[in-house]
Amino acid sequence: MTQRSGDRIFLHGLTVECIIGFIDWERRVRQTVVVDLEMPVDCARAAASDEVADTLDYKKVAKRALEFIGASEFRLVETLAHRLALVILAEFGVEWVRVTLNKPGAIRNSRDVGVVIERTRADLPR
């Protein structure tokens, strides 16, 4: 699917527990992460047909993202965000993806901490 006039699909606030962190206790206790995803789509094509086959099925993207994160055991949020982006690029054929990954409560006196990354098909391993 190609991008048209900046059309995008987004998922905000996907919440899942996983092993994330490099401190000893973090390697033993599942912690909550919150993910936002943004990907390009051609909404005009889908609007013309009114068929999910002509767009990016965000339910499938959400299910895959939650499955991947829940099974992961990375030390850094940077690694988790990057690997999730590569999964989405490879499995859903989008041209790019923006991943925002928050780790609520990771820093005292902060609501959350995390990263925002953008990856394109050029970032996929060859």
mmCIF file of the C-alpha atoms, coordinates in Angstrom:
data_MODEL
# 
_entry.id   MODEL 
# 
loop_
_atom_site.group_PDB 
_atom_site.id 
_atom_site.type_symbol 
_atom_site.label_atom_id 
_atom_site.label_alt_id 
_atom_site.label_comp_id 
_atom_site.label_asym_id 
_atom_site.label_entity_id 
_atom_site.label_seq_id 
_atom_site.pdbx_PDB_ins_code 
_atom_site.Cartn_x 
_atom_site.Cartn_y 
_atom_site.Cartn_z 
_atom_site.occupancy 
_atom_site.B_iso_or_equiv 
_atom_site.pdbx_formal_charge 
_atom_site.auth_seq_id 
_atom_site.auth_comp_id 
_atom_site.auth_asym_id 
_atom_site.auth_atom_id 
_atom_site.pdbx_PDB_model_num 
ATOM 1   C CA . MET A 1 1   ? 0.000   0.000   0.000  1.00 0.00 ? 1   MET A CA 1 
ATOM 2   C CA . THR A 1 2   ? 1.249   3.442   -0.797 1.00 0.00 ? 2   THR A CA 1 
ATOM 3   C CA . GLN A 1 3   ? 0.796   6.617   1.139  1.00 0.00 ? 3   GLN A CA 1 
ATOM 4   C CA . ARG A 1 4   ? -1.721  9.086   -0.261 1.00 0.00 ? 4   ARG A CA 1 
ATOM 5   C CA . SER A 1 5   ? -1.795  12.687  0.904  1.00 0.00 ? 5   SER A CA 1 
ATOM 6   C CA . GLY A 1 6   ? -0.519  11.772  4.337  1.00 0.00 ? 6   GLY A CA 1 
ATOM 7   C CA . ASP A 1 7   ? -3.290  9.257   5.069  1.00 0.00 ? 7   ASP A CA 1 
ATOM 8   C CA . ARG A 1 8   ? -2.433  7.217   8.136  1.00 0.00 ? 8   ARG A CA 1 
ATOM 9   C CA . ILE A 1 9   ? -3.805  4.600   10.466 1.00 0.00 ? 9   ILE A CA 1 
ATOM 10  C CA . PHE A 1 10  ? -2.884  4.857   14.121 1.00 0.00 ? 10  PHE A CA 1 
ATOM 11  C CA . LEU A 1 11  ? -3.261  2.738   17.222 1.00 0.00 ? 11  LEU A CA 1 
ATOM 12  C CA . HIS A 1 12  ? -2.858  4.551   20.527 1.00 0.00 ? 12  HIS A CA 1 
ATOM 13  C CA . GLY A 1 13  ? -2.444  3.104   23.975 1.00 0.00 ? 13  GLY A CA 1 
ATOM 14  C CA . LEU A 1 14  ? -1.820  -0.573  23.274 1.00 0.00 ? 14  LEU A CA 1 
ATOM 15  C CA . THR A 1 15  ? -0.958  -1.908  26.715 1.00 0.00 ? 15  THR A CA 1 
ATOM 16  C CA . VAL A 1 16  ? 0.911   -5.145  27.379 1.00 0.00 ? 16  VAL A CA 1 
ATOM 17  C CA . GLU A 1 17  ? 3.180   -6.673  29.996 1.00 0.00 ? 17  GLU A CA 1 
ATOM 18  C CA . CYS A 1 18  ? 6.631   -7.964  29.139 1.00 0.00 ? 18  CYS A CA 1 
ATOM 19  C CA . ILE A 1 19  ? 10.125  -8.430  30.481 1.00 0.00 ? 19  ILE A CA 1 
ATOM 20  C CA . ILE A 1 20  ? 11.885  -5.124  29.836 1.00 0.00 ? 20  ILE A CA 1 
ATOM 21  C CA . GLY A 1 21  ? 14.877  -3.622  31.589 1.00 0.00 ? 21  GLY A CA 1 
ATOM 22  C CA . PHE A 1 22  ? 18.452  -4.296  32.564 1.00 0.00 ? 22  PHE A CA 1 
ATOM 23  C CA . ILE A 1 23  ? 18.235  -4.198  36.379 1.00 0.00 ? 23  ILE A CA 1 
ATOM 24  C CA . ASP A 1 24  ? 18.114  -7.654  38.022 1.00 0.00 ? 24  ASP A CA 1 
ATOM 25  C CA . TRP A 1 25  ? 14.542  -7.337  39.337 1.00 0.00 ? 25  TRP A CA 1 
ATOM 26  C CA . GLU A 1 26  ? 13.357  -6.150  35.899 1.00 0.00 ? 26  GLU A CA 1 
ATOM 27  C CA . ARG A 1 27  ? 14.543  -9.426  34.399 1.00 0.00 ? 27  ARG A CA 1 
ATOM 28  C CA . ARG A 1 28  ? 12.188  -11.344 36.735 1.00 0.00 ? 28  ARG A CA 1 
ATOM 29  C CA . VAL A 1 29  ? 9.024   -9.209  36.795 1.00 0.00 ? 29  VAL A CA 1 
ATOM 30  C CA . ARG A 1 30  ? 6.776   -8.401  33.859 1.00 0.00 ? 30  ARG A CA 1 
ATOM 31  C CA . GLN A 1 31  ? 6.247   -4.661  33.473 1.00 0.00 ? 31  GLN A CA 1 
ATOM 32  C CA . THR A 1 32  ? 3.631   -2.701  31.580 1.00 0.00 ? 32  THR A CA 1 
ATOM 33  C CA . VAL A 1 33  ? 4.559   -0.920  28.364 1.00 0.00 ? 33  VAL A CA 1 
ATOM 34  C CA . VAL A 1 34  ? 2.259   1.289   26.326 1.00 0.00 ? 34  VAL A CA 1 
ATOM 35  C CA . VAL A 1 35  ? 2.669   1.493   22.552 1.00 0.00 ? 35  VAL A CA 1 
ATOM 36  C CA . ASP A 1 36  ? 1.377   3.875   19.910 1.00 0.00 ? 36  ASP A CA 1 
ATOM 37  C CA . LEU A 1 37  ? 1.751   2.980   16.235 1.00 0.00 ? 37  LEU A CA 1 
ATOM 38  C CA . GLU A 1 38  ? 1.295   5.078   13.114 1.00 0.00 ? 38  GLU A CA 1 
ATOM 39  C CA . MET A 1 39  ? 1.477   3.725   9.554  1.00 0.00 ? 39  MET A CA 1 
ATOM 40  C CA . PRO A 1 40  ? 0.655   5.045   6.070  1.00 0.00 ? 40  PRO A CA 1 
ATOM 41  C CA . VAL A 1 41  ? -2.442  3.852   4.204  1.00 0.00 ? 41  VAL A CA 1 
ATOM 42  C CA . ASP A 1 42  ? -4.476  4.887   1.193  1.00 0.00 ? 42  ASP A CA 1 
ATOM 43  C CA . CYS A 1 43  ? -7.771  5.783   2.841  1.00 0.00 ? 43  CYS A CA 1 
ATOM 44  C CA . ALA A 1 44  ? -9.294  6.845   -0.504 1.00 0.00 ? 44  ALA A CA 1 
ATOM 45  C CA . ARG A 1 45  ? -8.975  3.317   -1.887 1.00 0.00 ? 45  ARG A CA 1 
ATOM 46  C CA . ALA A 1 46  ? -10.644 1.829   1.196  1.00 0.00 ? 46  ALA A CA 1 
ATOM 47  C CA . ALA A 1 47  ? -13.316 4.534   1.220  1.00 0.00 ? 47  ALA A CA 1 
ATOM 48  C CA . ALA A 1 48  ? -14.202 3.800   -2.411 1.00 0.00 ? 48  ALA A CA 1 
ATOM 49  C CA . SER A 1 49  ? -14.655 0.062   -1.819 1.00 0.00 ? 49  SER A CA 1 
ATOM 50  C CA . ASP A 1 50  ? -15.667 0.099   1.868  1.00 0.00 ? 50  ASP A CA 1 
ATOM 51  C CA . GLU A 1 51  ? -13.744 -3.188  2.185  1.00 0.00 ? 51  GLU A CA 1 
ATOM 52  C CA . VAL A 1 52  ? -11.147 -4.000  4.833  1.00 0.00 ? 52  VAL A CA 1 
ATOM 53  C CA . ALA A 1 53  ? -9.100  -5.803  2.164  1.00 0.00 ? 53  ALA A CA 1 
ATOM 54  C CA . ASP A 1 54  ? -8.328  -2.366  0.691  1.00 0.00 ? 54  ASP A CA 1 
ATOM 55  C CA . THR A 1 55  ? -6.765  -0.957  3.838  1.00 0.00 ? 55  THR A CA 1 
ATOM 56  C CA . LEU A 1 56  ? -4.440  -1.934  6.654  1.00 0.00 ? 56  LEU A CA 1 
ATOM 57  C CA . ASP A 1 57  ? -6.334  -4.137  9.108  1.00 0.00 ? 57  ASP A CA 1 
ATOM 58  C CA . TYR A 1 58  ? -5.444  -2.415  12.372 1.00 0.00 ? 58  TYR A CA 1 
ATOM 59  C CA . LYS A 1 59  ? -6.940  -5.246  14.400 1.00 0.00 ? 59  LYS A CA 1 
ATOM 60  C CA . LYS A 1 60  ? -4.369  -7.641  12.896 1.00 0.00 ? 60  LYS A CA 1 
ATOM 61  C CA . VAL A 1 61  ? -1.570  -5.119  13.476 1.00 0.00 ? 61  VAL A CA 1 
ATOM 62  C CA . ALA A 1 62  ? -2.616  -4.671  17.116 1.00 0.00 ? 62  ALA A CA 1 
ATOM 63  C CA . LYS A 1 63  ? -2.861  -8.412  17.714 1.00 0.00 ? 63  LYS A CA 1 
ATOM 64  C CA . ARG A 1 64  ? 0.588   -9.024  16.229 1.00 0.00 ? 64  ARG A CA 1 
ATOM 65  C CA . ALA A 1 65  ? 2.174   -6.139  18.138 1.00 0.00 ? 65  ALA A CA 1 
ATOM 66  C CA . LEU A 1 66  ? 0.729   -7.338  21.450 1.00 0.00 ? 66  LEU A CA 1 
ATOM 67  C CA . GLU A 1 67  ? 1.846   -10.905 20.726 1.00 0.00 ? 67  GLU A CA 1 
ATOM 68  C CA . PHE A 1 68  ? 5.382   -9.820  19.836 1.00 0.00 ? 68  PHE A CA 1 
ATOM 69  C CA . ILE A 1 69  ? 5.806   -7.502  22.829 1.00 0.00 ? 69  ILE A CA 1 
ATOM 70  C CA . GLY A 1 70  ? 4.287   -9.968  25.305 1.00 0.00 ? 70  GLY A CA 1 
ATOM 71  C CA . ALA A 1 71  ? 6.774   -12.644 24.271 1.00 0.00 ? 71  ALA A CA 1 
ATOM 72  C CA . SER A 1 72  ? 9.788   -10.306 24.249 1.00 0.00 ? 72  SER A CA 1 
ATOM 73  C CA . GLU A 1 73  ? 12.539  -10.030 26.865 1.00 0.00 ? 73  GLU A CA 1 
ATOM 74  C CA . PHE A 1 74  ? 14.659  -7.052  25.812 1.00 0.00 ? 74  PHE A CA 1 
ATOM 75  C CA . ARG A 1 75  ? 16.866  -4.980  28.072 1.00 0.00 ? 75  ARG A CA 1 
ATOM 76  C CA . LEU A 1 76  ? 16.205  -1.629  26.382 1.00 0.00 ? 76  LEU A CA 1 
ATOM 77  C CA . VAL A 1 77  ? 13.008  0.071   25.209 1.00 0.00 ? 77  VAL A CA 1 
ATOM 78  C CA . GLU A 1 78  ? 15.034  1.192   22.191 1.00 0.00 ? 78  GLU A CA 1 
ATOM 79  C CA . THR A 1 79  ? 15.592  -2.421  21.173 1.00 0.00 ? 79  THR A CA 1 
ATOM 80  C CA . LEU A 1 80  ? 11.953  -3.384  21.706 1.00 0.00 ? 80  LEU A CA 1 
ATOM 81  C CA . ALA A 1 81  ? 10.700  -0.423  19.655 1.00 0.00 ? 81  ALA A CA 1 
ATOM 82  C CA . HIS A 1 82  ? 13.158  -1.119  16.815 1.00 0.00 ? 82  HIS A CA 1 
ATOM 83  C CA . ARG A 1 83  ? 12.386  -4.845  16.634 1.00 0.00 ? 83  ARG A CA 1 
ATOM 84  C CA . LEU A 1 84  ? 8.627   -4.192  16.757 1.00 0.00 ? 84  LEU A CA 1 
ATOM 85  C CA . ALA A 1 85  ? 8.983   -1.716  13.894 1.00 0.00 ? 85  ALA A CA 1 
ATOM 86  C CA . LEU A 1 86  ? 10.833  -4.320  11.811 1.00 0.00 ? 86  LEU A CA 1 
ATOM 87  C CA . VAL A 1 87  ? 8.103   -6.910  12.467 1.00 0.00 ? 87  VAL A CA 1 
ATOM 88  C CA . ILE A 1 88  ? 5.396   -4.509  11.322 1.00 0.00 ? 88  ILE A CA 1 
ATOM 89  C CA . LEU A 1 89  ? 7.340   -3.465  8.220  1.00 0.00 ? 89  LEU A CA 1 
ATOM 90  C CA . ALA A 1 90  ? 8.083   -7.066  7.251  1.00 0.00 ? 90  ALA A CA 1 
ATOM 91  C CA . GLU A 1 91  ? 4.679   -8.575  7.959  1.00 0.00 ? 91  GLU A CA 1 
ATOM 92  C CA . PHE A 1 92  ? 2.303   -5.811  6.881  1.00 0.00 ? 92  PHE A CA 1 
ATOM 93  C CA . GLY A 1 93  ? 4.173   -4.314  3.931  1.00 0.00 ? 93  GLY A CA 1 
ATOM 94  C CA . VAL A 1 94  ? 3.817   -0.687  5.003  1.00 0.00 ? 94  VAL A CA 1 
ATOM 95  C CA . GLU A 1 95  ? 6.362   1.832   3.731  1.00 0.00 ? 95  GLU A CA 1 
ATOM 96  C CA . TRP A 1 96  ? 7.141   3.205   7.196  1.00 0.00 ? 96  TRP A CA 1 
ATOM 97  C CA . VAL A 1 97  ? 6.069   2.948   10.810 1.00 0.00 ? 97  VAL A CA 1 
ATOM 98  C CA . ARG A 1 98  ? 6.317   5.287   13.781 1.00 0.00 ? 98  ARG A CA 1 
ATOM 99  C CA . VAL A 1 99  ? 6.523   3.503   17.137 1.00 0.00 ? 99  VAL A CA 1 
ATOM 100 C CA . THR A 1 100 ? 6.107   5.327   20.440 1.00 0.00 ? 100 THR A CA 1 
ATOM 101 C CA . LEU A 1 101 ? 6.915   3.063   23.365 1.00 0.00 ? 101 LEU A CA 1 
ATOM 102 C CA . ASN A 1 102 ? 6.325   4.194   26.963 1.00 0.00 ? 102 ASN A CA 1 
ATOM 103 C CA . LYS A 1 103 ? 7.405   2.497   30.152 1.00 0.00 ? 103 LYS A CA 1 
ATOM 104 C CA . PRO A 1 104 ? 5.114   4.057   32.782 1.00 0.00 ? 104 PRO A CA 1 
ATOM 105 C CA . GLY A 1 105 ? 6.598   4.577   36.220 1.00 0.00 ? 105 GLY A CA 1 
ATOM 106 C CA . ALA A 1 106 ? 10.169  3.816   35.145 1.00 0.00 ? 106 ALA A CA 1 
ATOM 107 C CA . ILE A 1 107 ? 11.486  7.104   36.514 1.00 0.00 ? 107 ILE A CA 1 
ATOM 108 C CA . ARG A 1 108 ? 10.389  8.492   39.866 1.00 0.00 ? 108 ARG A CA 1 
ATOM 109 C CA . ASN A 1 109 ? 8.385   11.731  39.561 1.00 0.00 ? 109 ASN A CA 1 
ATOM 110 C CA . SER A 1 110 ? 7.699   11.045  35.879 1.00 0.00 ? 110 SER A CA 1 
ATOM 111 C CA . ARG A 1 111 ? 4.465   9.740   34.403 1.00 0.00 ? 111 ARG A CA 1 
ATOM 112 C CA . ASP A 1 112 ? 6.347   7.687   31.839 1.00 0.00 ? 112 ASP A CA 1 
ATOM 113 C CA . VAL A 1 113 ? 9.544   7.450   29.854 1.00 0.00 ? 113 VAL A CA 1 
ATOM 114 C CA . GLY A 1 114 ? 10.166  5.995   26.439 1.00 0.00 ? 114 GLY A CA 1 
ATOM 115 C CA . VAL A 1 115 ? 11.178  6.440   22.839 1.00 0.00 ? 115 VAL A CA 1 
ATOM 116 C CA . VAL A 1 116 ? 9.699   7.503   19.532 1.00 0.00 ? 116 VAL A CA 1 
ATOM 117 C CA . ILE A 1 117 ? 11.256  5.927   16.453 1.00 0.00 ? 117 ILE A CA 1 
ATOM 118 C CA . GLU A 1 118 ? 10.507  5.860   12.752 1.00 0.00 ? 118 GLU A CA 1 
ATOM 119 C CA . ARG A 1 119 ? 11.646  3.055   10.487 1.00 0.00 ? 119 ARG A CA 1 
ATOM 120 C CA . THR A 1 120 ? 11.185  2.470   6.756  1.00 0.00 ? 120 THR A CA 1 
ATOM 121 C CA . ARG A 1 121 ? 11.434  -0.542  4.491  1.00 0.00 ? 121 ARG A CA 1 
ATOM 122 C CA . ALA A 1 122 ? 15.098  0.446   3.920  1.00 0.00 ? 122 ALA A CA 1 
ATOM 123 C CA . ASP A 1 123 ? 15.748  -0.530  7.562  1.00 0.00 ? 123 ASP A CA 1 
ATOM 124 C CA . LEU A 1 124 ? 14.719  -4.160  6.979  1.00 0.00 ? 124 LEU A CA 1 
ATOM 125 C CA . PRO A 1 125 ? 17.583  -6.661  6.949  1.00 0.00 ? 125 PRO A CA 1 
ATOM 126 C CA . ARG A 1 126 ? 18.522  -7.698  3.447  1.00 0.00 ? 126 ARG A CA 1 
# 
